[in-house]
Structures are given as C-alpha cells and as structure tokens.
Amino acid sequence: MEDKEVHLVKRVSKELGLTYKELGEKIGYSESILRQSVSKNKISSQLKRALELYVETVKLKEEKKETERIKDLIKTFFK
C-alpha cells in the first residue's frame, strides 16, 4: 500500500477542497490518522475504502443535483 494509495489521501483532500481535518470528519477518521498515513507512506484498506466511498457519494450527489436541474428545465419547457 504505497505511493498510489497515499496520494489518494492527498488527491481526495485537494480534489474536494478539504483540509485533512475536514476530510477526516466527513469519513470518520481523525486528522492525525490521515497525516500519519501520509507521513508513513501507508494506508489501511479501511481508510482507502472510506475515501473511495466518500468520493463516490460526493459524485452521486452532484449527479443527482444535475438530474434534478434537468428535470426542472424539462417541466418548465413543457408547461
């Protein structure tokens, strides 16, 4: 569980514009655990999965918003 996975913590944090503390709060981990994971160049499979699921959830919520927006536009168009 090397570079690629450690970069997952950094990448997700940067991609979502969250600090390690904010990201940790969202996924149920402490900031210190995230920092420790990065500094030791290791990441647990549970942390990796939590990050993957959180990113997926964020993307699905964005897609839902876009779908609702399109739905509202269609309703308006057919009125």
Contacts in CASP RR format, 6 or more apart in sequence:
PFRMAT RR
TARGET T0000
AUTHOR 0000-0000-0000
METHOD contacts of the structure
MODEL  1
MEDKEVHLVKRVSKELGLTYKELGEKIGYSESILRQSVSKNKISSQLKRA
LELYVETVKLKEEKKETERIKDLIKTFFK
1 42 0 8 1.000
1 43 0 8 1.000
1 44 0 8 1.000
1 45 0 8 1.000
1 48 0 8 1.000
2 41 0 8 1.000
2 42 0 8 1.000
3 41 0 8 1.000
5 43 0 8 1.000
5 48 0 8 1.000
6 37 0 8 1.000
6 38 0 8 1.000
6 41 0 8 1.000
6 42 0 8 1.000
6 43 0 8 1.000
8 43 0 8 1.000
8 48 0 8 1.000
8 51 0 8 1.000
8 52 0 8 1.000
9 20 0 8 1.000
9 23 0 8 1.000
9 34 0 8 1.000
9 37 0 8 1.000
9 38 0 8 1.000
9 43 0 8 1.000
9 47 0 8 1.000
9 51 0 8 1.000
10 38 0 8 1.000
12 18 0 8 1.000
12 23 0 8 1.000
12 51 0 8 1.000
12 54 0 8 1.000
12 55 0 8 1.000
13 19 0 8 1.000
13 20 0 8 1.000
13 23 0 8 1.000
13 34 0 8 1.000
15 55 0 8 1.000
16 23 0 8 1.000
16 55 0 8 1.000
16 58 0 8 1.000
18 26 0 8 1.000
19 31 0 8 1.000
20 31 0 8 1.000
20 34 0 8 1.000
20 35 0 8 1.000
21 31 0 8 1.000
23 29 0 8 1.000
23 34 0 8 1.000
23 54 0 8 1.000
24 30 0 8 1.000
24 31 0 8 1.000
24 33 0 8 1.000
24 34 0 8 1.000
26 54 0 8 1.000
27 47 0 8 1.000
27 50 0 8 1.000
27 51 0 8 1.000
27 54 0 8 1.000
28 50 0 8 1.000
29 47 0 8 1.000
29 50 0 8 1.000
33 47 0 8 1.000
34 47 0 8 1.000
37 43 0 8 1.000
37 44 0 8 1.000
37 47 0 8 1.000
END
